[in-house]
Amino acid sequence: VKLLFIFCLIIIGSILEVLGIALIIPILNSFTGNDDIKILNINQNLFSDFSQNLIILYMFSILVIFFFFKFIFLLFSNFFQSKYFSELQQKLSMRIFSLYLNQEYTFFVKRNSSELIRNVFIEMPSLVISYLKPSLFLLSEILIIFGISIVLLLINPFAFLLLSVFFL
């Protein structure tokens, strides 16, 4: 259940990252003097009552507010991910430790105590830090790249194809 919640947080975070990039495009269009400022196919006719400077000011305000809320959400998401991995690491270590406690005396005679301690206190945390955390991070980055590709495909299909051929 917690892993599903973290997966949902990662998906929402990836969508917010892509939206953050997509919100920069209309601002760049307005700086370059491009007259067709398009935000979800809304033409500049909607903004015809406003001056160009006022439109840019509103766009920057929306961008700053969006990035502030995205920062708060990603902070919240990272907190829950860290908490989850910390609890998982603790559960795995406790499970190994309880398995060791239920072993016969001969098990401990045949094994070095430093090996048992290492398995509980070093190997379990390194499993979580070295394999599980990077796996979720990789999933997040793949989702972000997929989202950026979709945004680029919608905005400029030729540039998308050119970049796809160049980077793949």
DSSP file (Angstrom, degrees, kcal/mol; ACC not computed):
  #  RESIDUE AA STRUCTURE BP1 BP2  ACC     N-H-->O    O-->H-N    N-H-->O    O-->H-N    TCO  KAPPA ALPHA  PHI   PSI    X-CA   Y-CA   Z-CA
    1    1 A V     >        0   0    0      0, 0.0     4,-2.0     0, 0.0     5,-0.1   0.000 360.0 360.0 360.0 -44.1    0.0    0.0    0.0
    2    2 A K  H  >  +     0   0    0      1,-0.2     4,-2.5     2,-0.2     5,-0.2   0.882 360.0  52.8 -67.4 -36.7    2.8    2.4    0.9
    3    3 A L  H  > S+     0   0    0      2,-0.2     4,-2.3     1,-0.2    -1,-0.2   0.882 108.3  50.6 -66.7 -36.4    4.7    1.5   -2.3
    4    4 A L  H  > S+     0   0    0      2,-0.2     4,-2.3     1,-0.2    -1,-0.2   0.899 110.0  50.4 -65.1 -40.8    1.6    2.2   -4.4
    5    5 A F  H  X S+     0   0    0     -4,-2.0     4,-2.2     2,-0.2    -2,-0.2   0.914 111.5  47.6 -62.6 -43.2    1.3    5.6   -2.6
    6    6 A I  H  X S+     0   0    0     -4,-2.5     4,-2.3     2,-0.2    -2,-0.2   0.880 109.6  53.6 -66.5 -37.3    4.9    6.4   -3.4
    7    7 A F  H  X S+     0   0    0     -4,-2.3     4,-2.2     2,-0.2    -2,-0.2   0.913 109.0  48.7 -62.1 -42.3    4.4    5.3   -7.0
    8    8 A C  H  X S+     0   0    0     -4,-2.3     4,-2.6     1,-0.2    -2,-0.2   0.896 109.8  52.2 -63.9 -39.9    1.5    7.7   -7.3
    9    9 A L  H  X S+     0   0    0     -4,-2.2     4,-2.6     1,-0.2    -2,-0.2   0.891 109.1  50.5 -62.1 -39.0    3.7   10.5   -5.8
   10   10 A I  H  X S+     0   0    0     -4,-2.3     4,-2.4     2,-0.2    -2,-0.2   0.912 110.7  48.3 -66.1 -42.4    6.4    9.7   -8.4
   11   11 A I  H  X S+     0   0    0     -4,-2.2     4,-2.3     2,-0.2    -2,-0.2   0.937 113.9  46.0 -63.6 -46.0    3.9    9.9  -11.2
   12   12 A I  H  X S+     0   0    0     -4,-2.6     4,-2.4     1,-0.2    -2,-0.2   0.908 112.7  51.3 -63.7 -41.5    2.4   13.2  -10.0
   13   13 A G  H  X S+     0   0    0     -4,-2.6     4,-2.2    -5,-0.2    -1,-0.2   0.886 109.4  50.2 -62.2 -39.0    5.9   14.6   -9.4
   14   14 A S  H  X S+     0   0    0     -4,-2.4     4,-2.3     2,-0.2    -1,-0.2   0.903 110.0  50.1 -65.8 -40.8    6.9   13.6  -13.0
   15   15 A I  H  X S+     0   0    0     -4,-2.3     4,-2.6     1,-0.2    -2,-0.2   0.907 110.6  50.1 -63.2 -41.0    3.8   15.3  -14.3
   16   16 A L  H  X S+     0   0    0     -4,-2.4     4,-2.2     2,-0.2    -2,-0.2   0.884 109.0  52.0 -65.1 -37.8    4.6   18.4  -12.3
   17   17 A E  H  X S+     0   0    0     -4,-2.2     4,-1.7     2,-0.2    -2,-0.2   0.928 111.9  46.0 -62.6 -44.8    8.2   18.4  -13.7
   18   18 A V  H  X S+     0   0    0     -4,-2.3     4,-2.6     1,-0.2    -2,-0.2   0.909 111.8  50.9 -66.4 -41.7    6.9   18.2  -17.3
   19   19 A L  H  X S+     0   0    0     -4,-2.6     4,-2.1     1,-0.2    -1,-0.2   0.876 106.1  56.7 -63.1 -36.1    4.4   20.9  -16.7
   20   20 A G  H  X S+     0   0    0     -4,-2.2     4,-0.6     2,-0.2    -1,-0.2   0.896 110.7  43.2 -61.2 -39.9    7.1   23.1  -15.2
   21   21 A I  H >X S+     0   0    0     -4,-1.7     4,-0.8     1,-0.2     3,-0.8   0.901 112.7  52.7 -70.4 -40.7    9.1   22.8  -18.4
   22   22 A A  H 3< S+     0   0    0     -4,-2.6     3,-0.4     1,-0.2    -2,-0.2   0.804 103.4  58.0 -67.1 -28.0    6.0   23.3  -20.6
   23   23 A L  H 3X S+     0   0    0     -4,-2.1     4,-0.7     1,-0.2    -1,-0.2   0.724  98.9  59.9 -73.5 -20.5    5.1   26.5  -18.7
   24   24 A I  H <X S+     0   0    0     -3,-0.8     4,-2.3    -4,-0.6    -1,-0.2   0.807  90.6  71.1 -75.6 -28.4    8.5   28.0  -19.7
   25   25 A I  H  X S+     0   0    0     -4,-0.8     4,-2.3    -3,-0.4    -1,-0.2   0.903  95.8  48.3 -60.1 -46.5    7.8   27.7  -23.4
   26   26 A P  H  > S+     0   0    0      0, 0.0     4,-2.0     0, 0.0    -1,-0.2   0.868 111.3  52.1 -63.6 -32.5    5.1   30.5  -23.6
   27   27 A I  H  X S+     0   0    0     -4,-0.7     4,-1.7     2,-0.2    -2,-0.2   0.924 110.0  47.9 -67.3 -42.9    7.4   32.8  -21.7
   28   28 A L  H  X S+     0   0    0     -4,-2.3     4,-1.9     1,-0.2     6,-0.2   0.888 110.0  53.6 -64.0 -37.8   10.2   32.2  -24.1
   29   29 A N  H  <>S+     0   0    0     -4,-2.3     5,-1.9     1,-0.2     4,-0.5   0.900 108.0  49.8 -61.8 -40.6    7.9   32.7  -27.0
   30   30 A S  H  <5S+     0   0    0     -4,-2.0     3,-0.4     1,-0.2    -1,-0.2   0.834 110.4  50.4 -70.9 -30.4    6.8   36.1  -25.6
   31   31 A F  H  <5S+     0   0    0     -4,-1.7    -1,-0.2     1,-0.2    -2,-0.2   0.845 107.0  53.7 -73.4 -32.9   10.5   37.2  -25.2
   32   32 A T  T  <5S-     0   0    0     -4,-1.9    -1,-0.2    -5,-0.2    -2,-0.2   0.540 116.7-113.4 -80.0  -4.3   11.4   36.2  -28.7
   33   33 A G  T   5 +     0   0    0     -4,-0.5     2,-0.4    -3,-0.4    -3,-0.2   0.611  59.0 159.4  85.0  11.7    8.6   38.4  -30.0
   34   34 A N      < -     0   0    0     -5,-1.9    -1,-0.3    -6,-0.2    -2,-0.1  -0.572  30.4-154.4 -69.7 123.2    6.6   35.5  -31.4
   35   35 A D  S    S+     0   0    0     -2,-0.4     2,-1.4     1,-0.2     9,-0.2   0.715  76.5  74.5 -78.1 -20.8    3.1   36.8  -31.7
   36   36 A D        -     0   0    0      7,-0.1     2,-0.7    -7,-0.1    -1,-0.2  -0.624  63.1-177.2 -97.7  82.4    1.3   33.5  -31.4
   37   37 A I        -     0   0    0     -2,-1.4     2,-0.6    -8,-0.1    -2,-0.0  -0.676  11.5-167.2 -76.1 114.9    1.5   32.7  -27.7
   38   38 A K        +     0   0    0     -2,-0.7     2,-0.5     5,-0.1     5,-0.2  -0.924  21.4 171.4-115.3 123.5   -0.1   29.4  -27.4
   39   39 A I  B >  S-A   42   0A   0      3,-1.1     3,-0.6    -2,-0.6    -2,-0.0  -0.928  87.0 -24.9-125.7 105.3   -1.1   27.8  -24.1
   40   40 A L  T 3  S-     0   0    0     -2,-0.5     3,-0.1     1,-0.2    -1,-0.1   0.918 125.8 -53.0  54.8  46.3   -3.1   24.7  -24.8
   41   41 A N  T 3  S+     0   0    0      1,-0.2     2,-0.7     0, 0.0    -1,-0.2   0.716 100.9 139.4  63.6  24.9   -4.2   26.1  -28.2
   42   42 A I  B <   -A   39   0A   0     -3,-0.6    -3,-1.1     2,-0.0    -1,-0.2  -0.894  43.9-144.5 -96.9 118.6   -5.4   29.4  -26.7
   43   43 A N    >   -     0   0    0     -2,-0.7     3,-1.3    -5,-0.2     4,-0.3  -0.191  26.9-100.3 -78.9 172.6   -4.4   32.2  -29.1
   44   44 A Q  G >  S+     0   0    0      1,-0.3     3,-1.2    -9,-0.2    -1,-0.1   0.633 108.4  85.9 -69.3 -13.1   -3.3   35.6  -28.1
   45   45 A N  G >  S+     0   0    0      1,-0.3     3,-1.2     2,-0.2    -1,-0.3   0.832  84.4  58.3 -57.4 -31.5   -6.8   36.9  -29.0
   46   46 A L  G <  S+     0   0    0     -3,-1.3     3,-0.3     1,-0.3    -1,-0.3   0.827 110.9  41.8 -65.1 -30.7   -7.8   36.0  -25.5
   47   47 A F  G X  S+     0   0    0     -3,-1.2     3,-1.6    -4,-0.3    -1,-0.3   0.151  78.9 114.0-100.8  17.8   -5.1   38.3  -24.2
   48   48 A S  T <  S+     0   0    0     -3,-1.2    -1,-0.2     1,-0.3    -2,-0.1   0.741  71.2  59.5 -66.5 -22.5   -5.7   41.2  -26.6
   49   49 A D  T 3  S+     0   0    0     -3,-0.3     2,-0.3    -4,-0.2    -1,-0.3   0.636  98.3  73.4 -78.5 -12.9   -6.9   43.5  -23.9
   50   50 A F  S <  S-     0   0    0     -3,-1.6     2,-0.1     1,-0.1    -3,-0.0  -0.709  83.2-117.1-104.4 151.9   -3.6   43.3  -22.0
   51   51 A S     >  -     0   0    0     -2,-0.3     4,-2.1     1,-0.1     5,-0.2  -0.409  31.0-110.1 -78.0 163.0   -0.2   44.7  -22.9
   52   52 A Q  H  > S+     0   0    0      1,-0.2     4,-2.3     2,-0.2     5,-0.2   0.885 118.9  52.7 -61.6 -39.8    2.7   42.4  -23.7
   53   53 A N  H  > S+     0   0    0      1,-0.2     4,-2.2     2,-0.2    -1,-0.2   0.884 108.9  49.4 -65.0 -38.1    4.5   43.4  -20.5
   54   54 A L  H  > S+     0   0    0      2,-0.2     4,-2.5     1,-0.2    -1,-0.2   0.880 109.8  51.3 -68.6 -37.8    1.4   42.6  -18.4
   55   55 A I  H  X S+     0   0    0     -4,-2.1     4,-2.6     2,-0.2    -2,-0.2   0.928 111.3  47.7 -63.1 -44.3    1.1   39.2  -20.1
   56   56 A I  H  X S+     0   0    0     -4,-2.3     4,-2.6     2,-0.2    -2,-0.2   0.895 110.9  51.9 -64.0 -39.8    4.7   38.5  -19.3
   57   57 A L  H  X S+     0   0    0     -4,-2.2     4,-2.3     2,-0.2    -2,-0.2   0.920 111.4  46.5 -62.4 -44.6    4.2   39.6  -15.7
   58   58 A Y  H  X S+     0   0    0     -4,-2.5     4,-2.7     2,-0.2    -2,-0.2   0.905 112.1  51.1 -63.6 -41.4    1.2   37.3  -15.3
   59   59 A M  H  X S+     0   0    0     -4,-2.6     4,-2.5     1,-0.2    -2,-0.2   0.924 111.1  47.3 -63.8 -43.2    3.1   34.4  -16.9
   60   60 A F  H  X S+     0   0    0     -4,-2.6     4,-2.8     2,-0.2    -1,-0.2   0.892 111.3  52.1 -63.9 -39.2    6.0   34.9  -14.6
   61   61 A S  H  X S+     0   0    0     -4,-2.3     4,-2.4     2,-0.2     5,-0.2   0.929 111.3  46.2 -62.4 -45.1    3.7   35.1  -11.6
   62   62 A I  H  X S+     0   0    0     -4,-2.7     4,-2.6     1,-0.2    -2,-0.2   0.905 113.1  50.8 -62.7 -40.8    2.0   31.9  -12.6
   63   63 A L  H  X S+     0   0    0     -4,-2.5     4,-2.7    -5,-0.2    -2,-0.2   0.920 111.1  46.8 -63.7 -45.0    5.4   30.2  -13.2
   64   64 A V  H  X S+     0   0    0     -4,-2.8     4,-2.0     2,-0.2    -2,-0.2   0.919 114.4  47.1 -64.8 -43.7    6.8   31.3   -9.8
   65   65 A I  H  X S+     0   0    0     -4,-2.4     4,-2.3    -5,-0.2     5,-0.2   0.912 112.9  49.9 -64.1 -42.1    3.6   30.1   -8.0
   66   66 A F  H  X S+     0   0    0     -4,-2.6     4,-2.6    -5,-0.2    -2,-0.2   0.935 111.3  47.7 -61.7 -46.8    3.7   26.8   -9.8
   67   67 A F  H  X S+     0   0    0     -4,-2.7     4,-2.2     1,-0.2    -1,-0.2   0.836 109.9  53.9 -66.6 -31.0    7.3   26.2   -9.0
   68   68 A F  H  X S+     0   0    0     -4,-2.0     4,-2.2     2,-0.2    -1,-0.2   0.946 112.3  42.9 -65.7 -47.8    6.7   27.0   -5.4
   69   69 A F  H  X S+     0   0    0     -4,-2.3     4,-2.5     1,-0.2    -2,-0.2   0.860 113.2  53.1 -67.5 -34.3    3.9   24.5   -5.1
   70   70 A K  H  X S+     0   0    0     -4,-2.6     4,-2.8    -5,-0.2     5,-0.2   0.903 108.3  50.8 -65.1 -39.8    5.9   22.0   -7.1
   71   71 A F  H  X S+     0   0    0     -4,-2.2     4,-2.2     2,-0.2    -2,-0.2   0.925 111.0  47.9 -62.1 -45.3    8.8   22.4   -4.7
   72   72 A I  H  X S+     0   0    0     -4,-2.2     4,-2.3     2,-0.2    -2,-0.2   0.919 113.5  47.9 -62.2 -44.0    6.5   21.9   -1.7
   73   73 A F  H  X S+     0   0    0     -4,-2.5     4,-2.8     1,-0.2    -2,-0.2   0.928 112.5  47.5 -64.0 -44.8    5.0   18.7   -3.3
   74   74 A L  H  X S+     0   0    0     -4,-2.8     4,-2.6     2,-0.2    -1,-0.2   0.844 110.8  52.6 -67.2 -32.5    8.4   17.3   -4.2
   75   75 A L  H  X S+     0   0    0     -4,-2.2     4,-2.1    -5,-0.2    -1,-0.2   0.937 111.8  46.0 -63.3 -46.9    9.6   18.0   -0.7
   76   76 A F  H  X S+     0   0    0     -4,-2.3     4,-2.0     2,-0.2    -2,-0.2   0.907 113.6  49.7 -60.0 -44.8    6.6   16.1    0.7
   77   77 A S  H  X S+     0   0    0     -4,-2.8     4,-2.3     1,-0.2    -2,-0.2   0.914 110.5  48.6 -63.9 -45.0    7.2   13.3   -1.8
   78   78 A N  H  X S+     0   0    0     -4,-2.6     4,-2.6     1,-0.2     5,-0.2   0.865 108.6  55.2 -64.9 -35.6   10.9   13.0   -0.9
   79   79 A F  H  X S+     0   0    0     -4,-2.1     4,-2.4     2,-0.2    -1,-0.2   0.940 110.8  44.2 -61.6 -46.8   10.0   12.9    2.8
   80   80 A F  H  X S+     0   0    0     -4,-2.0     4,-2.5     2,-0.2    -2,-0.2   0.865 113.0  51.4 -68.4 -35.3    7.6   10.0    2.3
   81   81 A Q  H  X S+     0   0    0     -4,-2.3     4,-2.6     2,-0.2     5,-0.2   0.934 112.2  46.1 -65.3 -44.5   10.1    8.1    0.1
   82   82 A S  H  X S+     0   0    0     -4,-2.6     4,-2.2     1,-0.2    -2,-0.2   0.901 113.2  49.8 -64.0 -40.4   12.8    8.5    2.6
   83   83 A K  H  X S+     0   0    0     -4,-2.4     4,-2.4    -5,-0.2    -1,-0.2   0.921 111.3  49.4 -63.6 -43.7   10.5    7.4    5.4
   84   84 A Y  H  X S+     0   0    0     -4,-2.5     4,-2.6     1,-0.2    -2,-0.2   0.934 112.7  46.0 -61.8 -47.1    9.4    4.4    3.4
   85   85 A F  H  X S+     0   0    0     -4,-2.6     4,-2.4     1,-0.2    -1,-0.2   0.857 111.6  52.4 -67.6 -33.6   12.9    3.3    2.6
   86   86 A S  H  X S+     0   0    0     -4,-2.2     4,-2.2    -5,-0.2    -1,-0.2   0.925 112.3  44.9 -65.0 -44.6   14.0    3.8    6.2
   87   87 A E  H  X S+     0   0    0     -4,-2.4     4,-2.7     2,-0.2    -2,-0.2   0.896 113.2  51.0 -66.2 -39.5   11.1    1.7    7.5
   88   88 A L  H  X S+     0   0    0     -4,-2.6     4,-2.7     2,-0.2     5,-0.2   0.917 109.9  49.7 -63.4 -43.2   11.8   -1.0    4.8
   89   89 A Q  H  X S+     0   0    0     -4,-2.4     4,-2.3     1,-0.2    -1,-0.2   0.912 112.1  48.3 -61.6 -42.7   15.5   -1.1    5.8
   90   90 A Q  H  X S+     0   0    0     -4,-2.2     4,-2.6     2,-0.2    -2,-0.2   0.915 111.7  49.4 -64.9 -43.2   14.5   -1.5    9.4
   91   91 A K  H  X S+     0   0    0     -4,-2.7     4,-2.4     2,-0.2    -2,-0.2   0.919 112.2  47.6 -62.9 -44.1   12.0   -4.3    8.6
   92   92 A L  H  X S+     0   0    0     -4,-2.7     4,-2.3     2,-0.2     5,-0.2   0.915 113.2  47.9 -64.6 -42.2   14.5   -6.2    6.6
   93   93 A S  H  X S+     0   0    0     -4,-2.3     4,-2.5    -5,-0.2    -2,-0.2   0.910 112.9  48.3 -64.5 -41.6   17.2   -5.8    9.2
   94   94 A M  H  X S+     0   0    0     -4,-2.6     4,-2.7     2,-0.2    -2,-0.2   0.868 109.9  52.9 -67.4 -35.4   14.8   -6.9   11.9
   95   95 A R  H  X S+     0   0    0     -4,-2.4     4,-2.0     2,-0.2    -2,-0.2   0.927 112.2  44.2 -65.8 -44.2   13.7   -9.9    9.8
   96   96 A I  H  X S+     0   0    0     -4,-2.3     4,-2.2     2,-0.2    -2,-0.2   0.919 113.8  51.4 -64.7 -42.9   17.3  -11.1    9.3
   97   97 A F  H  X S+     0   0    0     -4,-2.5     4,-2.1     1,-0.2    -2,-0.2   0.914 109.8  48.5 -61.8 -43.3   18.0  -10.5   13.0
   98   98 A S  H  X S+     0   0    0     -4,-2.7     4,-1.4     2,-0.2    -1,-0.2   0.857 109.1  54.2 -67.2 -33.8   15.0  -12.5   14.1
   99   99 A L  H  < S+     0   0    0     -4,-2.0    -1,-0.2     1,-0.2    -2,-0.2   0.906 109.2  48.6 -63.3 -39.7   16.1  -15.3   11.7
  100  100 A Y  H >< S+     0   0    0     -4,-2.2     3,-1.3     1,-0.2    -2,-0.2   0.887 107.8  54.4 -66.4 -37.8   19.4  -15.3   13.4
  101  101 A L  H 3< S+     0   0    0     -4,-2.1    -1,-0.2     1,-0.3    -2,-0.2   0.799 106.0  53.2 -66.9 -27.5   17.9  -15.4   16.9
  102  102 A N  T 3< S+     0   0    0     -4,-1.4    -1,-0.3    -3,-0.1    -2,-0.2   0.376  89.2 106.4 -89.5   5.4   15.9  -18.5   16.0
  103  103 A Q  S <  S-     0   0    0     -3,-1.3    -3,-0.0    -4,-0.2     2,-0.0  -0.415  75.3-102.6 -82.9 159.9   18.9  -20.4   14.8
  104  104 A E    >>  -     0   0    0     -2,-0.1     4,-0.9     1,-0.1     3,-0.6  -0.271  33.3-105.8 -73.3 165.7   20.5  -23.3   16.6
  105  105 A Y  H >> S+     0   0    0      1,-0.2     4,-1.6     2,-0.2     3,-0.5   0.859 118.2  61.0 -62.2 -36.8   23.7  -22.9   18.6
  106  106 A T  H 3> S+     0   0    0      1,-0.2     4,-2.1     2,-0.2    -1,-0.2   0.809  95.0  62.9 -64.1 -29.4   25.8  -24.7   16.0
  107  107 A F  H <> S+     0   0    0     -3,-0.6     4,-0.9     1,-0.2    -1,-0.2   0.915 107.1  43.2 -59.0 -42.8   24.8  -22.1   13.4
  108  108 A F  H << S+     0   0    0     -4,-0.9    -2,-0.2    -3,-0.5    -1,-0.2   0.798 110.8  55.0 -75.3 -29.5   26.6  -19.4   15.5
  109  109 A V  H  < S+     0   0    0     -4,-1.6    -1,-0.2     1,-0.2    -2,-0.2   0.885 109.9  46.7 -69.3 -37.7   29.6  -21.7   16.1
  110  110 A K  H  < S+     0   0    0     -4,-2.1     2,-0.3    -5,-0.2    -1,-0.2   0.700 109.5  63.4 -78.0 -20.0   30.1  -22.3   12.4
  111  111 A R  S  < S-     0   0    0     -4,-0.9     2,-0.4    -5,-0.2     3,-0.0  -0.752  84.6-114.7-110.1 152.7   29.8  -18.6   11.5
  112  112 A N    >>  -     0   0    0     -2,-0.3     4,-1.4     1,-0.1     3,-0.6  -0.674  21.3-136.7 -80.6 135.7   31.8  -15.6   12.3
  113  113 A S  H 3> S+     0   0    0     -2,-0.4     4,-2.4     1,-0.2     5,-0.2   0.828 103.2  59.9 -65.6 -30.9   29.9  -13.1   14.4
  114  114 A S  H 3> S+     0   0    0      1,-0.2     4,-2.4     2,-0.2    -1,-0.2   0.855 102.2  53.8 -65.8 -32.6   31.2  -10.2   12.4
  115  115 A E  H <> S+     0   0    0     -3,-0.6     4,-2.1     2,-0.2    -1,-0.2   0.902 109.7  47.2 -66.3 -40.9   29.6  -11.7    9.3
  116  116 A L  H  X S+     0   0    0     -4,-1.4     4,-1.7     2,-0.2    -2,-0.2   0.910 113.4  47.6 -67.0 -42.4   26.2  -11.9   11.0
  117  117 A I  H  X S+     0   0    0     -4,-2.4     4,-2.9     1,-0.2     5,-0.4   0.906 111.0  51.9 -65.2 -41.4   26.5   -8.3   12.3
  118  118 A R  H  X>S+     0   0    0     -4,-2.4     5,-2.6     1,-0.2     4,-2.3   0.903 107.3  52.8 -61.5 -41.3   27.5   -7.1    8.8
  119  119 A N  I  <>S+     0   0    0     -4,-2.1     5,-0.9     3,-0.2    -1,-0.2   0.885 116.3  38.9 -62.6 -38.1   24.5   -8.8    7.3
  120  120 A V  I  <5S+     0   0    0     -4,-1.7    -2,-0.2     3,-0.1    -1,-0.2   0.923 128.5  27.4 -78.6 -45.3   22.1   -7.1    9.7
  121  121 A F  I  <5S+     0   0    0     -4,-2.9    -3,-0.2    -5,-0.2    -2,-0.2   0.650 133.4  21.9 -98.9 -16.6   23.7   -3.6    9.9
  122  122 A I  I  X5S+     0   0    0     -4,-2.3     4,-2.0    -5,-0.4    -3,-0.2   0.754 117.8  50.1-118.1 -45.5   25.5   -3.1    6.6
  123  123 A E  I  ><S+     0   0    0     -5,-2.6     4,-1.9     2,-0.2    -4,-0.2   0.899 110.0  49.7 -68.8 -40.8   24.1   -5.4    3.9
  124  124 A M  H  ><S+     0   0    0     -5,-0.9     4,-2.0    -6,-0.3     5,-0.2   0.941 113.1  45.5 -66.7 -47.2   20.4   -4.5    4.4
  125  125 A P  H  > S+     0   0    0      0, 0.0     4,-2.7     0, 0.0     5,-0.2   0.901 113.4  50.7 -61.8 -36.9   20.9   -0.8    4.3
  126  126 A S  H  X S+     0   0    0     -4,-2.0     4,-2.7     2,-0.2     5,-0.3   0.835 106.6  55.4 -70.7 -28.9   23.2   -1.1    1.3
  127  127 A L  H  X>S+     0   0    0     -4,-1.9     4,-1.8     2,-0.2     5,-1.3   0.939 113.1  41.2 -63.5 -46.2   20.5   -3.2   -0.4
  128  128 A V  I  <>S+     0   0    0     -4,-2.0     5,-2.4     3,-0.2    -2,-0.2   0.930 121.7  40.9 -67.8 -45.2   17.9   -0.5    0.1
  129  129 A I  I  <5S+     0   0    0     -4,-2.7    -2,-0.2    -5,-0.2    -1,-0.2   0.862 121.8  40.1 -73.4 -36.3   20.3    2.4   -0.8
  130  130 A S  I  <5S+     0   0    0     -4,-2.7    -3,-0.2    -5,-0.2    -1,-0.2   0.757 132.2  12.5 -88.0 -24.9   22.1    0.6   -3.7
  131  131 A Y  I  X5S+     0   0    0     -4,-1.8     4,-1.3    -5,-0.3    -3,-0.2   0.777 124.1  42.6-120.8 -47.9   19.2   -1.1   -5.4
  132  132 A L  I  ><S+     0   0    0     -5,-1.3     4,-1.8     2,-0.2     5,-0.2   0.934 114.3  46.8 -76.4 -45.8   15.7   -0.1   -4.3
  133  133 A K  H  ><S+     0   0    0     -5,-2.4     4,-2.2     1,-0.2     5,-0.2   0.945 114.0  47.6 -62.0 -48.6   16.1    3.7   -4.1
  134  134 A P  H  > S+     0   0    0      0, 0.0     4,-2.7     0, 0.0    -1,-0.2   0.838 107.1  58.6 -62.6 -30.0   17.9    4.0   -7.5
  135  135 A S  H  X S+     0   0    0     -4,-1.3     4,-2.1     2,-0.2    -2,-0.2   0.934 109.4  42.6 -64.3 -44.5   15.2    1.8   -9.1
  136  136 A L  H  X S+     0   0    0     -4,-1.8     4,-2.2     2,-0.2    -1,-0.2   0.873 113.7  52.4 -68.4 -36.1   12.5    4.2   -8.1
  137  137 A F  H  X S+     0   0    0     -4,-2.2     4,-2.4     2,-0.2    -2,-0.2   0.908 109.3  49.8 -64.5 -41.3   14.6    7.2   -9.1
  138  138 A L  H  X S+     0   0    0     -4,-2.7     4,-2.4     2,-0.2    -2,-0.2   0.903 109.5  51.5 -63.1 -41.7   15.2    5.6  -12.5
  139  139 A L  H  X S+     0   0    0     -4,-2.1     4,-2.2     1,-0.2    -2,-0.2   0.917 110.1  49.8 -60.5 -43.3   11.4    5.0  -12.9
  140  140 A S  H  X S+     0   0    0     -4,-2.2     4,-2.1     1,-0.2    -2,-0.2   0.922 111.4  47.7 -61.9 -45.5   10.8    8.7  -12.1
  141  141 A E  H  X S+     0   0    0     -4,-2.4     4,-2.6     1,-0.2    -1,-0.2   0.870 109.7  53.0 -66.5 -36.7   13.4    9.9  -14.6
  142  142 A I  H  X S+     0   0    0     -4,-2.4     4,-2.4     2,-0.2    -1,-0.2   0.913 109.4  49.4 -64.2 -41.4   11.9    7.6  -17.3
  143  143 A L  H  X S+     0   0    0     -4,-2.2     4,-2.4     2,-0.2    -2,-0.2   0.890 111.0  49.8 -63.5 -39.1    8.5    9.1  -16.7
  144  144 A I  H  X S+     0   0    0     -4,-2.1     4,-2.7     2,-0.2     5,-0.2   0.925 111.4  47.9 -65.9 -44.5    9.9   12.6  -16.9
  145  145 A I  H  X S+     0   0    0     -4,-2.6     4,-2.2     2,-0.2    -2,-0.2   0.903 111.9  50.6 -62.9 -40.6   11.7   11.8  -20.2
  146  146 A F  H  X S+     0   0    0     -4,-2.4     4,-1.9     2,-0.2    -2,-0.2   0.921 112.1  47.3 -61.8 -44.2    8.5   10.3  -21.6
  147  147 A G  H  X S+     0   0    0     -4,-2.4     4,-2.4     2,-0.2    -2,-0.2   0.903 111.2  49.9 -65.1 -42.2    6.5   13.4  -20.5
  148  148 A I  H  X S+     0   0    0     -4,-2.7     4,-2.7     1,-0.2     5,-0.2   0.885 109.2  53.5 -63.7 -38.0    9.0   15.8  -22.0
  149  149 A S  H  X S+     0   0    0     -4,-2.2     4,-2.4    -5,-0.2    -1,-0.2   0.905 108.9  48.5 -63.0 -40.9    9.0   13.8  -25.3
  150  150 A I  H  X S+     0   0    0     -4,-1.9     4,-2.3     2,-0.2    -2,-0.2   0.929 112.3  48.3 -65.5 -44.0    5.2   14.1  -25.4
  151  151 A V  H  X S+     0   0    0     -4,-2.4     4,-2.2     1,-0.2     5,-0.2   0.927 113.8  46.8 -61.8 -44.3    5.3   17.8  -24.8
  152  152 A L  H  X S+     0   0    0     -4,-2.7     4,-2.9     1,-0.2     8,-0.3   0.879 110.7  52.6 -65.6 -37.5    8.0   18.2  -27.5
  153  153 A L  H  < S+     0   0    0     -4,-2.4    -1,-0.2    -5,-0.2    -2,-0.2   0.885 112.0  45.8 -64.6 -38.4    6.0   16.1  -29.9
  154  154 A L  H  < S+     0   0    0     -4,-2.3    -2,-0.2     2,-0.2    -1,-0.2   0.866 119.9  39.4 -72.0 -35.9    2.9   18.2  -29.4
  155  155 A I  H  < S+     0   0    0     -4,-2.2    -2,-0.2     1,-0.2    -3,-0.2   0.927 137.5   1.4 -81.8 -47.0    4.8   21.5  -29.7
  156  156 A N     X  -     0   0    0     -4,-2.9     4,-2.0    -5,-0.2    -1,-0.2  -0.735  58.3-177.8-146.7  91.6    7.2   20.7  -32.5
  157  157 A P  H  > S+     0   0    0      0, 0.0     4,-2.5     0, 0.0     5,-0.2   0.847  85.9  55.8 -61.0 -35.1    7.1   17.3  -34.1
  158  158 A F  H  > S+     0   0    0      2,-0.2     4,-2.5     1,-0.2     5,-0.2   0.935 108.7  46.7 -64.0 -45.4   10.0   17.9  -36.4
  159  159 A A  H  > S+     0   0    0      1,-0.2     4,-2.7     2,-0.2     5,-0.2   0.878 111.1  53.8 -63.7 -37.0   12.3   18.9  -33.5
  160  160 A F  H  X S+     0   0    0     -4,-2.0     4,-2.5    -8,-0.3    -2,-0.2   0.940 110.6  45.2 -61.7 -47.3   11.1   15.8  -31.6
  161  161 A L  H  X S+     0   0    0     -4,-2.5     4,-2.3     2,-0.2    -2,-0.2   0.902 113.5  50.4 -64.1 -40.6   12.0   13.5  -34.6
  162  162 A L  H  X S+     0   0    0     -4,-2.5     4,-2.2     1,-0.2    -2,-0.2   0.934 113.9  43.9 -63.2 -46.8   15.3   15.2  -35.0
  163  163 A L  H  X S+     0   0    0     -4,-2.7     4,-2.7     2,-0.2     5,-0.3   0.859 111.4  54.9 -67.0 -35.3   16.2   14.8  -31.4
  164  164 A S  H  X S+     0   0    0     -4,-2.5     4,-1.6    -5,-0.2    -2,-0.2   0.920 111.6  43.4 -64.0 -43.1   15.0   11.3  -31.3
  165  165 A V  H  < S+     0   0    0     -4,-2.3    -2,-0.2     2,-0.2    -1,-0.2   0.902 116.3  48.4 -68.2 -39.7   17.2   10.3  -34.2
  166  166 A F  H  < S+     0   0    0     -4,-2.2    -2,-0.2    -5,-0.2    -1,-0.2   0.902 119.7  35.2 -69.1 -41.6   20.2   12.2  -32.7
  167  167 A F  H  <        0   0    0     -4,-2.7    -1,-0.2     1,-0.2    -2,-0.2   0.620 360.0 360.0 -92.4 -13.3   19.9   10.8  -29.2
  168  168 A L     <        0   0    0     -4,-1.6    -1,-0.2    -5,-0.3    -2,-0.2   0.407 360.0 360.0-106.7 360.0   18.8    7.3  -30.0
